[in-house]
């Protein structure tokens, strides 16, 4: 320690999140001077090995980025490739894509709510303990997840990394008779979803505020899922919402490398922003069906139609439960109006050009951009996942949550570290998705550093940190 008032709070490995990450906060007196969400998984290099692949391949390849939200990657990739080739998929093929996406929302949100996030509000460490005390709730969650998986199995061919999705549509489309069992299962899931909303509404929510711009897709007349226009609700002035064309995404959302993480961090017009359930509900909650809006109000959420915005990240679990209810209702509506299309897919002939695609993955806005040559080979690719966009807002949230508790003098270091883990899980991070690219820097150790490394730490950084800091940082941390 440099002085009695300086200390470091750290969590070497986050629990109950997808992937591997760590937390590090530096506190001086009652002030948080540094907050880091470090992602230390190896970079994935998907953008690099997409180059020189045929224009038909990105949907299958990018679905392997994530086993929890493969449909999000497939759909964003399809949209971007089709945009580059001048093709628009509509009608019943678009209906099937939205139905498939509803299945992913149901299964992914339900997994997070019941098995990963609920333990934080019930004072236990694992879903196993939740199942002992709230068996009916866990069984209800498993039924809901099975309902979502069944949609993926029927439309996608399997529930993980679906194989039936292709550029232009699907390899095969179902008959009405094949969707009938899904409708029967979803009718029962509706009651489970309503019960899940009521269950999470009864949790105790700490006070917190997201002080970042909220960023989500918006689509006229409906709650955006599989397409839309990027829309911003600025912090402190939500009435001044603004939108921009998807073709300008790169001009507004700029990624940069930080030295302590293998994930790029993105900024929106130079500031922090947050994607995901909190942003979607703020941007499009007024477009939810009346029954779903009523369930949200009964659960204590503000009515977006009145201009109120929920900015408490701890309440995101309630919004996710509302989105599960909506996805069930929307899936039932889509099945009811479905008529098998004449063709399973449109022809998408290759041509030179650049295409853009974005969808609302369960964790937030997911953007893809591909450039093709005249033979349809990918010459450049960019994937911007929601977790990399959210990192800056999450780090600021950690700083504010801890600083507020420090000002009240209410928590030990261990309790503050636990609160930080809870704050991260509010956003259901998909860390493997965000392990994106890494500029490699080779640092030559000094002799003193080698002896420190033999004990498992270099300059105050442990195995949970993405890479060694520069010499100045090492000196500072060792002095502490």
C-alpha positions as CSV (number, residue, x, y, z in Angstrom):
1,X,0.0,0.0,0.0
2,X,1.3,3.5,-0.8
3,X,-0.7,4.9,2.2
4,X,-3.3,3.6,4.6
5,X,-6.2,5.0,2.4
6,X,-5.2,3.3,-0.9
7,X,-6.3,-0.2,-1.7
8,X,-7.2,-2.5,-4.6
9,X,-10.5,-4.5,-4.9
10,X,-10.2,-7.4,-7.3
11,X,-12.1,-10.4,-8.5
12,X,-9.8,-12.7,-10.4
13,X,-12.5,-14.7,-12.2
14,X,-16.1,-13.6,-12.6
15,X,-18.7,-16.3,-11.8
16,X,-22.0,-17.0,-13.5
17,X,-21.2,-15.2,-16.7
18,X,-20.3,-16.5,-20.2
19,X,-16.6,-16.5,-20.6
20,X,-13.6,-15.4,-18.5
21,X,-13.2,-11.9,-17.1
22,X,-11.8,-10.1,-14.0
23,X,-12.6,-6.9,-12.0
24,X,-10.1,-4.5,-10.6
25,X,-10.9,-1.3,-8.7
26,X,-8.4,1.1,-7.1
27,X,-9.7,3.1,-4.2
28,X,-8.1,6.1,-2.5
29,X,-9.9,7.0,0.7
30,X,-13.6,7.2,-0.3
31,X,-12.9,7.8,-4.0
32,X,-12.7,5.2,-6.8
33,X,-9.8,6.3,-9.0
34,X,-9.8,3.3,-11.4
35,X,-12.3,0.7,-12.5
36,X,-11.4,-2.0,-14.9
37,X,-13.4,-4.9,-16.5
38,X,-10.6,-7.0,-17.8
39,X,-11.3,-9.7,-20.4
40,X,-8.4,-12.1,-20.6
41,X,-9.7,-14.8,-23.0
42,X,-7.5,-15.3,-26.1
43,X,-8.6,-13.2,-29.1
44,X,-10.8,-15.1,-31.5
45,X,-9.7,-13.7,-34.9
46,X,-13.1,-14.3,-36.5
47,X,-12.8,-11.2,-38.7
48,X,-9.4,-12.4,-40.0
49,X,-10.4,-15.8,-41.0
50,X,-13.7,-14.6,-42.6
51,X,-11.5,-13.0,-45.3
52,X,-11.4,-14.8,-48.6
53,X,-14.4,-17.0,-47.6
54,X,-17.4,-17.2,-50.0
55,X,-20.3,-14.8,-49.3
56,X,-22.5,-17.8,-48.4
57,X,-20.2,-18.8,-45.5
58,X,-20.4,-16.0,-42.8
59,X,-23.7,-17.1,-41.3
60,X,-22.4,-20.6,-40.5
61,X,-18.9,-19.4,-39.4
62,X,-20.0,-16.5,-37.2
63,X,-22.7,-18.7,-35.4
64,X,-19.7,-20.3,-33.8
65,X,-18.7,-17.1,-32.1
66,X,-21.4,-17.9,-29.4
67,X,-23.2,-21.0,-28.4
68,X,-25.8,-19.0,-26.5
69,X,-26.8,-16.5,-29.2
70,X,-25.8,-18.1,-32.6
71,X,-29.1,-16.9,-34.2
72,X,-28.1,-13.3,-33.6
73,X,-24.8,-13.8,-35.4
74,X,-26.4,-15.7,-38.3
75,X,-29.2,-13.1,-38.8
76,X,-26.8,-10.1,-38.6
77,X,-24.5,-11.9,-41.1
78,X,-27.3,-12.7,-43.5
79,X,-28.6,-9.1,-43.4
80,X,-25.1,-7.7,-44.1
81,X,-24.4,-10.1,-47.0
82,X,-27.8,-9.6,-48.5
83,X,-27.3,-5.8,-48.3
84,X,-24.0,-6.1,-50.1
85,X,-25.6,-8.1,-52.8
86,X,-28.7,-5.9,-53.2
87,X,-31.2,-8.5,-51.9
88,X,-34.0,-7.9,-49.4
89,X,-35.7,-10.9,-47.7
90,X,-39.3,-10.2,-46.8
91,X,-42.7,-11.9,-46.5
92,X,-42.9,-15.3,-44.8
93,X,-39.1,-15.8,-44.9
94,X,-38.7,-12.7,-42.8
95,X,-41.5,-14.0,-40.5
96,X,-39.6,-17.2,-40.0
97,X,-36.4,-15.3,-39.2
98,X,-38.2,-13.3,-36.5
99,X,-39.8,-16.5,-35.1
100,X,-36.4,-18.1,-34.9
101,X,-35.0,-15.1,-33.1
102,X,-37.9,-15.2,-30.6
103,X,-36.8,-18.7,-29.8
104,X,-33.3,-17.4,-29.0
105,X,-34.6,-14.6,-26.8
106,X,-36.7,-17.0,-24.8
107,X,-34.0,-19.6,-24.2
108,X,-31.1,-17.1,-23.6
109,X,-33.0,-14.7,-21.3
110,X,-34.5,-17.6,-19.4
111,X,-31.1,-19.1,-18.8
112,X,-29.7,-15.8,-17.5
113,X,-32.7,-15.0,-15.3
114,X,-33.2,-18.3,-13.5
115,X,-29.7,-19.8,-13.4
116,X,-27.2,-16.9,-13.6
117,X,-28.8,-13.8,-12.2
118,X,-31.5,-14.8,-9.7
119,X,-28.9,-16.1,-7.2
120,X,-27.7,-12.5,-6.7
121,X,-31.2,-11.5,-5.5
122,X,-31.8,-14.6,-3.4
123,X,-28.7,-14.5,-1.3
124,X,-27.2,-17.7,-2.6
125,X,-24.1,-18.6,-4.7
126,X,-25.5,-20.9,-7.3
127,X,-28.6,-22.0,-9.3
128,X,-28.4,-25.3,-7.4
129,X,-29.1,-23.5,-4.2
130,X,-31.9,-21.7,-5.9
131,X,-33.4,-25.0,-7.0
132,X,-33.5,-26.2,-3.4
133,X,-35.3,-23.1,-2.1
134,X,-37.4,-22.2,-5.2
135,X,-37.9,-25.5,-7.0
136,X,-41.0,-24.4,-8.8
137,X,-39.4,-21.3,-10.2
138,X,-36.4,-23.3,-11.5
139,X,-38.7,-25.9,-13.1
140,X,-40.7,-23.1,-14.7
141,X,-37.5,-21.6,-16.1
142,X,-36.4,-24.9,-17.5
143,X,-39.8,-25.3,-19.2
144,X,-39.5,-21.9,-20.7
145,X,-36.0,-22.6,-22.0
146,X,-37.2,-25.9,-23.5
147,X,-39.9,-23.9,-25.3
148,X,-37.3,-21.6,-26.8
149,X,-35.0,-24.5,-27.7
150,X,-37.9,-26.2,-29.5
151,X,-38.3,-23.2,-31.8
152,X,-34.6,-23.4,-32.7
153,X,-34.8,-27.1,-33.3
154,X,-37.8,-26.9,-35.6
155,X,-36.6,-23.9,-37.6
156,X,-32.8,-24.2,-37.2
157,X,-32.3,-27.9,-37.3
158,X,-30.8,-27.9,-33.8
159,X,-30.8,-25.7,-30.7
160,X,-27.1,-24.9,-30.7
161,X,-25.4,-23.5,-33.8
162,X,-28.5,-24.0,-36.1
163,X,-27.7,-25.5,-39.5
164,X,-30.8,-24.6,-41.4
165,X,-30.1,-20.8,-41.8
166,X,-28.6,-19.6,-45.0
167,X,-28.1,-16.3,-46.9
168,X,-31.4,-15.6,-48.6
169,X,-33.5,-17.6,-46.1
170,X,-33.4,-21.2,-45.1
171,X,-32.4,-24.5,-46.5
172,X,-35.8,-25.9,-45.7
173,X,-39.0,-24.2,-44.4
174,X,-41.6,-25.9,-42.2
175,X,-45.2,-26.7,-42.9
176,X,-48.0,-25.2,-40.8
177,X,-48.5,-28.7,-39.3
178,X,-44.9,-28.7,-38.1
179,X,-45.4,-25.5,-36.3
180,X,-48.6,-26.6,-34.6
181,X,-46.8,-28.4,-31.7
182,X,-44.7,-25.3,-31.1
183,X,-47.9,-23.2,-30.7
184,X,-49.3,-25.7,-28.2
185,X,-46.1,-25.6,-26.2
186,X,-45.9,-21.8,-26.3
187,X,-49.5,-21.5,-25.1
188,X,-48.4,-23.1,-21.9
189,X,-45.2,-21.1,-21.8
190,X,-47.2,-17.9,-21.7
191,X,-48.4,-18.7,-18.2
192,X,-44.9,-19.6,-17.1
193,X,-43.6,-16.3,-18.6
194,X,-46.2,-14.3,-16.7
195,X,-45.3,-16.1,-13.5
196,X,-41.6,-15.4,-14.1
197,X,-42.3,-11.7,-14.5
198,X,-44.2,-11.7,-11.1
199,X,-41.4,-13.7,-9.5
200,X,-38.5,-11.4,-10.4
201,X,-40.6,-8.3,-9.6
202,X,-40.5,-9.3,-6.0
203,X,-36.7,-9.2,-5.7
204,X,-35.0,-6.4,-3.7
205,X,-33.2,-4.0,-6.1
206,X,-30.3,-1.8,-5.0
207,X,-30.5,1.8,-6.1
208,X,-28.3,2.5,-9.1
209,X,-28.4,4.6,-12.3
210,X,-26.9,4.0,-15.7
211,X,-25.2,7.3,-16.7
212,X,-24.7,6.4,-20.3
213,X,-26.5,6.9,-23.6
214,X,-29.0,4.1,-24.3
215,X,-28.5,2.6,-27.7
216,X,-30.9,0.2,-29.5
217,X,-32.5,-0.6,-32.8
218,X,-35.9,0.9,-33.5
219,X,-38.4,-0.4,-36.0
220,X,-41.7,1.5,-36.8
221,X,-44.8,-0.2,-35.3
222,X,-43.0,-3.1,-33.5
223,X,-40.5,-4.0,-30.8
224,X,-37.2,-4.3,-32.6
225,X,-35.7,-7.8,-32.7
226,X,-34.2,-8.9,-36.0
227,X,-33.9,-5.5,-37.7
228,X,-34.2,-1.8,-37.2
229,X,-32.5,1.6,-37.2
230,X,-29.8,2.5,-34.6
231,X,-31.4,4.9,-32.1
232,X,-29.9,6.8,-29.2
233,X,-31.5,8.1,-26.1
234,X,-28.9,10.6,-24.6
235,X,-28.3,10.4,-20.9
236,X,-30.1,13.3,-19.1
237,X,-32.1,14.3,-22.2
238,X,-33.9,11.2,-23.4
239,X,-36.5,13.3,-25.2
240,X,-33.9,14.2,-27.8
241,X,-33.7,10.8,-29.3
242,X,-31.7,10.6,-32.5
243,X,-31.2,7.9,-35.2
244,X,-28.8,7.4,-38.0
245,X,-28.6,5.0,-40.9
246,X,-27.0,1.7,-40.4
247,X,-24.5,2.5,-43.1
248,X,-23.1,5.2,-40.8
249,X,-22.6,2.9,-37.9
250,X,-18.8,2.9,-38.2
251,X,-18.8,6.7,-38.1
252,X,-20.7,6.8,-34.8
253,X,-19.5,3.7,-33.0
254,X,-15.7,3.6,-32.8
255,X,-13.7,0.8,-31.3
256,X,-10.4,1.1,-29.5
257,X,-8.0,-1.2,-27.8
258,X,-7.4,-0.9,-24.1
259,X,-4.2,-2.3,-22.6
260,X,-5.8,-4.5,-20.0
261,X,-8.3,-6.4,-22.1
262,X,-8.4,-8.6,-25.2
263,X,-11.8,-7.1,-26.1
264,X,-12.0,-3.8,-28.0
265,X,-14.1,-1.1,-26.3
266,X,-16.5,1.0,-28.3
267,X,-17.7,4.5,-27.9
268,X,-20.8,6.1,-29.4
269,X,-20.0,9.6,-30.7
270,X,-17.1,9.8,-28.2
271,X,-19.2,8.9,-25.1
272,X,-20.2,5.9,-23.1
273,X,-23.3,3.9,-24.2
274,X,-25.2,0.9,-23.2
275,X,-27.1,-1.6,-25.3
276,X,-29.3,-4.5,-24.2
277,X,-32.6,-4.9,-22.4
278,X,-32.5,-1.6,-20.6
279,X,-31.9,0.3,-23.8
280,X,-34.5,-1.7,-25.8
281,X,-37.2,-1.1,-23.3
282,X,-36.4,2.6,-23.1
283,X,-36.4,3.0,-26.9
284,X,-39.3,0.7,-27.9
285,X,-41.2,-0.3,-24.8
286,X,-44.2,1.8,-25.9
287,X,-44.6,-0.6,-28.8
288,X,-45.1,-3.7,-26.7
289,X,-48.6,-5.2,-26.8
290,X,-51.0,-3.9,-24.2
291,X,-51.0,-7.1,-22.2
292,X,-47.2,-7.1,-22.0
293,X,-47.1,-3.5,-21.1
294,X,-49.6,-4.2,-18.3
295,X,-47.4,-7.0,-17.0
296,X,-44.4,-4.6,-17.0
297,X,-46.3,-2.0,-15.1
298,X,-47.5,-4.5,-12.5
299,X,-43.8,-5.5,-12.1
300,X,-42.9,-2.0,-11.2
301,X,-41.4,-0.8,-14.5
302,X,-42.2,2.7,-15.7
303,X,-44.4,3.0,-18.8
304,X,-42.2,4.2,-21.7
305,X,-45.3,5.6,-23.3
306,X,-45.3,8.2,-20.6
307,X,-41.8,9.3,-21.3
308,X,-40.3,7.6,-18.1
309,X,-37.1,5.6,-18.5
310,X,-35.8,2.8,-16.3
311,X,-32.1,3.4,-15.7
312,X,-31.5,1.1,-12.8
313,X,-29.4,-1.8,-14.2
314,X,-30.4,-4.1,-11.3
315,X,-34.0,-4.0,-12.7
316,X,-32.8,-5.4,-16.0
317,X,-33.8,-8.8,-14.8
318,X,-37.4,-7.6,-14.8
319,X,-37.1,-6.2,-18.3
320,X,-35.6,-9.5,-19.6
321,X,-38.6,-11.4,-18.0
322,X,-40.9,-9.0,-19.8
323,X,-39.1,-9.6,-23.1
324,X,-39.5,-13.4,-22.6
325,X,-43.2,-12.8,-22.2
326,X,-43.2,-10.7,-25.4
327,X,-41.2,-13.2,-27.3
328,X,-43.7,-15.9,-26.4
329,X,-46.6,-13.8,-27.4
330,X,-44.9,-12.7,-30.6
331,X,-44.0,-16.3,-31.5
332,X,-47.6,-17.3,-31.1
333,X,-48.7,-14.5,-33.4
334,X,-46.2,-15.3,-36.1
335,X,-47.1,-19.0,-36.0
336,X,-50.8,-18.1,-36.3
337,X,-50.3,-16.0,-39.5
338,X,-47.7,-18.3,-41.1
339,X,-48.1,-19.6,-44.6
340,X,-45.3,-21.6,-46.1
341,X,-43.4,-19.5,-48.8
342,X,-43.1,-20.8,-52.3
343,X,-39.3,-20.9,-52.0
344,X,-37.1,-21.7,-49.0
345,X,-34.6,-19.0,-50.0
346,X,-34.1,-16.2,-52.4
347,X,-31.1,-16.3,-54.8
348,X,-28.3,-14.1,-53.6
349,X,-25.9,-13.7,-56.4
350,X,-22.4,-12.3,-55.6
351,X,-21.3,-8.8,-56.5
352,X,-18.8,-6.3,-55.3
353,X,-20.0,-4.1,-52.5
354,X,-20.2,-3.5,-48.8
355,X,-23.2,-4.5,-46.7
356,X,-24.3,-3.7,-43.2
357,X,-26.5,-5.7,-40.8
358,X,-27.6,-5.3,-37.2
359,X,-30.0,-7.2,-34.9
360,X,-30.9,-7.1,-31.2
361,X,-29.0,-10.0,-29.7
362,X,-30.3,-10.9,-26.2
363,X,-27.4,-8.9,-24.8
364,X,-27.8,-5.9,-27.1
365,X,-27.2,-4.5,-30.6
366,X,-25.0,-6.7,-32.7
367,X,-23.5,-5.2,-35.9
368,X,-21.8,-6.9,-38.9
369,X,-20.2,-5.3,-41.9
370,X,-18.8,-7.2,-44.9
371,X,-17.0,-6.1,-48.1
372,X,-17.2,-8.4,-51.1
373,X,-15.3,-8.5,-54.3
374,X,-17.1,-9.3,-57.6
375,X,-16.7,-13.0,-57.1
376,X,-18.4,-12.8,-53.7
377,X,-15.2,-13.4,-51.6
378,X,-15.1,-11.5,-48.3
379,X,-12.3,-8.9,-48.5
380,X,-13.1,-7.2,-45.1
381,X,-15.2,-8.0,-42.1
382,X,-16.2,-6.2,-38.9
383,X,-18.2,-7.6,-36.0
384,X,-19.2,-5.3,-33.1
385,X,-20.8,-7.4,-30.3
386,X,-22.9,-5.8,-27.5
387,X,-20.5,-6.7,-24.7
388,X,-17.6,-4.8,-26.2
389,X,-19.9,-1.8,-26.6
390,X,-21.1,-2.1,-23.0
391,X,-17.7,-2.3,-21.3
392,X,-17.2,1.5,-20.8
393,X,-20.7,1.9,-19.3
394,X,-20.2,-1.1,-17.0
395,X,-16.8,0.2,-15.7
396,X,-18.4,3.6,-15.0
397,X,-21.3,1.8,-13.2
398,X,-18.8,-0.1,-11.1
399,X,-17.1,3.1,-10.1
400,X,-20.4,4.8,-9.1
401,X,-21.8,1.8,-7.2
402,X,-18.6,1.4,-5.1
403,X,-18.2,5.1,-4.6
404,X,-21.7,5.5,-3.3
405,X,-21.2,2.6,-0.8
406,X,-17.9,4.1,0.3
407,X,-19.5,7.4,1.0
408,X,-22.0,5.7,3.2
409,X,-19.3,3.6,4.9
410,X,-21.5,0.5,4.8
411,X,-19.4,-2.2,3.2
412,X,-16.2,-4.3,3.6
413,X,-13.9,-4.9,0.7
414,X,-15.3,-8.4,0.3
415,X,-18.9,-7.0,0.2
416,X,-17.9,-4.3,-2.3
417,X,-16.3,-6.9,-4.6
418,X,-19.4,-9.0,-4.4
419,X,-21.5,-6.0,-5.3
420,X,-19.3,-5.4,-8.3
421,X,-19.9,-8.9,-9.5
422,X,-23.6,-8.4,-9.2
423,X,-23.3,-5.1,-11.2
424,X,-21.5,-6.9,-14.0
425,X,-24.1,-9.7,-14.2
426,X,-26.9,-7.1,-14.6
427,X,-25.7,-6.9,-18.2
428,X,-25.5,-10.6,-18.9
429,X,-22.1,-10.2,-20.6
430,X,-21.0,-12.6,-23.3
431,X,-17.3,-12.3,-22.8
432,X,-16.3,-14.8,-25.4
433,X,-18.1,-12.7,-28.0
434,X,-16.2,-9.7,-27.1
435,X,-12.7,-11.3,-27.1
436,X,-12.2,-9.6,-30.4
437,X,-8.7,-8.5,-31.4
438,X,-5.4,-7.8,-29.7
439,X,-2.4,-5.7,-30.6
440,X,0.4,-7.8,-29.4
441,X,3.2,-6.0,-27.5
442,X,6.2,-8.0,-26.2
443,X,7.6,-6.6,-22.9
444,X,11.0,-7.8,-21.7
445,X,10.9,-8.5,-18.0
446,X,13.4,-7.1,-15.5
447,X,15.0,-9.5,-13.0
448,X,12.8,-8.2,-10.2
449,X,9.7,-8.9,-12.2
450,X,10.7,-12.5,-12.8
451,X,10.9,-13.2,-9.1
452,X,7.5,-11.6,-8.7
453,X,6.1,-13.6,-11.6
454,X,7.3,-16.9,-10.0
455,X,4.8,-16.1,-7.2
456,X,2.0,-15.7,-9.6
457,X,1.9,-11.9,-9.8
458,X,3.7,-9.4,-11.9
459,X,3.6,-5.8,-10.6
460,X,0.4,-6.3,-8.8
461,X,-1.3,-7.9,-11.8
462,X,-2.5,-11.5,-11.5
463,X,-3.5,-14.2,-14.0
464,X,-6.9,-12.5,-14.4
465,X,-5.3,-9.5,-16.2
466,X,-5.2,-9.5,-20.0
467,X,-1.6,-8.5,-20.4
468,X,1.3,-7.0,-18.5
469,X,1.1,-3.2,-18.1
470,X,4.0,-1.0,-19.2
471,X,7.0,-0.5,-16.9
472,X,5.5,2.7,-15.5
473,X,2.3,0.8,-14.4
474,X,4.4,-2.0,-12.9
475,X,6.4,0.5,-10.9
476,X,3.3,2.2,-9.6
477,X,1.6,-1.0,-8.6
478,X,4.6,-2.4,-6.9
479,X,5.0,0.8,-4.9
480,X,1.4,0.4,-3.8
